[in-house]
Amino acid sequence: MKTNFFLIAGLAVTLAGCNENTAIGNDREAQLDPPAKASAIEPASSALQNVATAIVKPETMSDADVAAIGGTKGRCVFRLTEIGYPVFVYETGTRGFIKLNGKLIPVGADGADRFTSGDLVVTTRMLDDQGNAGLQTQEMIVVPPAAEDELGYRGYNICYQ
């Protein structure tokens, strides 16, 4: 009986430190953690320089990142989940921003649903479905410079006025 108690107590102490997740969206005490700083804004040519294309994956943008690119007013947002943080913020036919390799990369419109920055290509396509919260489903294809394969993601789209 005592052995079980000590075993359980030891396990509880070991697991007590497992709640220290600093990923975007996890609740943290504001007075302990300073606000997140925005990622650097760089063109694809420098943001992805010397990075293996196999490890380039879209990353979620923090509130600070979204503020640094001018917010979402008048723009559309691609999210991997309906309640998730933005992965791609864009204005149809104009420009957008995607976060890759920890950097915010501005991309210019190269067609209605196609955006580029150097050899980086991002395309979007609306799908005939919607999520549980009513957001339109969307597909986003990312082709990093010198990539052998494209990366496809399904998520959700919302446009703000």
N, C-alpha and C positions, 0 to 999 in steps of 0.2 A: 504494500500500500504506500509506504514512504517512498519506495523506489519510483513508483508511478508519478507521485507528486513532484519529485525532483526532476524527473524526465520531462514532465509537462511544463514545469516552471522554467527549465532550461530552454525548451523549445519556444516558449512565449517570449523570453528575453531575446533570443536569437532573431525572432521574427519582428520584434518591435521596431527595428531600424529599417524595415522594408517599405515604409510609407513615405520615403523621401524622393518622390518623383517630381522632377522640375519640368516635365514636358508641358507644352502649351495646353491650357485648358484645365490643368489640375489646380484645385483650390490651394492657395498658399496664404499665409498671413502677410498682409501688405506691409505691416510695420517691420517685419523681419526680412523680407525680400524686396529689393529695389525694383521699380518697374522695369520691364524688359526694354532693351534698347533696340532700335530698328537695325535691320541688317543693311549692309552696304549696298548701294545701287551701282551696278556695273554692267557693261555690255557683255554679251555671251563670250566674246573673244577673250576677255580677261578673266571673267568669272569661272569659266570652264577650262582655262589653260592648264595643261599638265594633269588633267583629271581623266581617269579611265571612264569611257562612255558607259561601261557596264554598271557603274555605281551611281550614275546620275539619275536621280529620281525626284519628282516634284515634292516640295516640302510645304507644310502648312505655314501660313503667314500669321504672325502675332498681331495684336492690336497696334503695336508700335510700327510694325511693317506696313500695315494698311494705312496708317496715318502718314507715314513717310512718302507714300506714293500718291497722296491726295485723297484718300478715303474711297468710299464706294458710291457716293452720290452721282447719279447719272451713268453708272457703270453696271456691268453684269459680273457675277461672281460664280466661279465653278468651285464646288466643294465635293469632297469625297463622300461625305455623309450629309444628310439634310441639316444637321445641327452643328457640323464641324466648322473649323476655321477655313478661310479661303485658301485655295491652292493657285488659282489663276484669276486675276481681276482684269477686266478688259472693257473697252468701248468698241462695239461692233464697227468694223470698217475703219477704225482709227488707230488704236494702240492698246497695249495691255502690259501686265507685269506678271512674271512667274518667278517663283523662288526655287533656285537650283544651287546646289553646292553651298548653301548658307548665304547666298547673295540674291538680291532682287534684280531680276534682269528685265529691262524694258524691251518690249518687242513691238515692232510696227506692223500695221495691217498690210498684208500682201494678198488681198482678196477679202471676200465677205467673212469667211470663217477661218482664215489662215493668217498667222502672224510669224514674223521672222526677226532674228537678230544675228547677223552674219550667217553662219551655217546652221544655226538653231532654228527648227521649225516647230510651231505649235498650231494644231488645227483642232477645231471643235465641230461637233455635229449634234444637233438636237435629236432626241429619240422620241418615239411615240409611246411614252410611258411616264408615270409620275410616282413619286414616293409616297409613303404613308402620310406625310405632312403636306402633301399637295404640290411639292416642288417638281418642276419638269426635269426629267432625266436627260443627261447629256454625256457625250463621249468626248474625251480629250486625248489627242495623239501627240506625243512629244518625240521629236527626232533630234537627239543631240548631235553636235558636229562630229563627223567621221564615224557615226554609229552604223553598225551593220543591221540593226533591227530598230524598229520603232517601238515605243512604249505606249500602250493604250490603257486608259483609265475610264471607268464609268462612274459618274457622280451625279450631282444635282446642280441646277442652274437657278439663279434668282437675279433679277435685274431691279435696281433701285432707281427711283426717279429723283 
